[in-house]
Amino acid sequence: MPIESRSIVFSPQEIVTAVADFHDKRKLPIPKGKVVGLAFSAPPDIEGTFHILADGADAPATFVLNSATLAAALVFYCINRGIPLPVLATKQLRRKGDNLELVVSNIRHG
C-alpha cells in the first residue's frame, strides 16, 4: 500500500505562539517575558531551548522543551487554526533550518 505524507513547516514565531498557547491552555508553568532566543537540538530527539527575558531582568531565563511536548504544541496549534490532521496518522518532528517541520504520514483514506 502506498504511503502518503505531508509536512507542515513552522516558523520560529509560530513555534513560540504554539508553545505559549499550549502551556496556557494546559495551565503549565512557563517563564513570563519576551523570547530573545530559540534553538533546537539535533535529531532524533529534538529539544527546543527558549531564552526568555523577563521585564527588568538582566539575563534571560532558559526554558527547555522535549520533542514530545514540542510536537504536541504544534498539533494543538494546527487544531486551533483549522489545519486538518488525521488522528490515526503518524506524526514526526523534524528540523528544517531555523524552523520545525511536522511530518504527517501513513494517512489512510476511506
N, C-alpha and C positions, 0 to 999 in steps of 0.2 A: 504494500500500500504506500503510495506517495506521501511524503511528509510536507505539510505546508507550514511555513513560518513567516513571521513578520517582525520587524523591530521598530521600537519607538525610542527615539533619542531625546534625552532631556538635557537642557542647558543648565549651567550652574545655578542660575536664578530660579529655574523651575524646580531643581532639586532642593534648594533652600526652602522654597514655598511648600513643596511636598512634605518635607520633614517637619516644618513648623505646623502645618495643618494636621498631620498625623499625630504629632505629640499633643497638640491642643485638644483634638477630638478624644484621644485616649487618656487625657489628663496625666500625661507623663512629664516628668521634670525636664526642662531644657533651659540653659542659661539665657537670660534676657540680654538683649543688646543687638548690635549690628554685626553681621557676618563679614569679617575682613579678610578671611582666607578659607579656602576649601581645597582639600587634596584627597586623592584616592590611592589606596594601596594597590599593589599588583594582584592580578587574578591568581588563583581561582576564588579565594575568599576576600572579596573586595571590602575594605573598610573605608568609611568616609571620616575624615578628620576636619572638623569645623573649628575655625578660630573666631571667637565671638568677643567683641569689645563692648563691655557694659558702659553705660553713661558714667563719665567721671573716672573710669578705670585707666590705669597707666599701661597695662598689658592685657592682651586678650586671653580669655579662658579657652581651654581646649575641650572639645566635645567630640567623642568618637562613637560612631555607629557601626555595627556589624552588617554584613551583607544581607542577612535576612530582614533586618529592620529597614535598611535602605530600600530593598525590593518591595516590602510591604507598604512603605510610604509612597513609592511610585505607583503601585497598584491602586492605592487609596486615591491618589491624585487623578488617575485615569477615571476611576469610578465617579468621582465628584465632578468631572468635566465632560462626562458622557462619552468617553473614549471606550469603545467596546473591547472587552477582554473576555474570552471564553473561560468559564470556570474550570473546565477539565483540562485545559491546555497546560503544558509545561512552561514555566516562566523562569528565565535565567537572566542574571545581571552581568553586564559586560562594561568594560571601559572603552570609551571611544574618544581619545584625546582628553580634553577637559570635561567632557560630557559623560553621562551614563546612558547605557542602552539597555532597554528591557526587551529581551527576545522571547517571543511567544511562539511555541511550536507544537506540533502534533495536534493541530486544530482539526477537529472532526466535524463533518457536516452531516446532517441527516439523522 
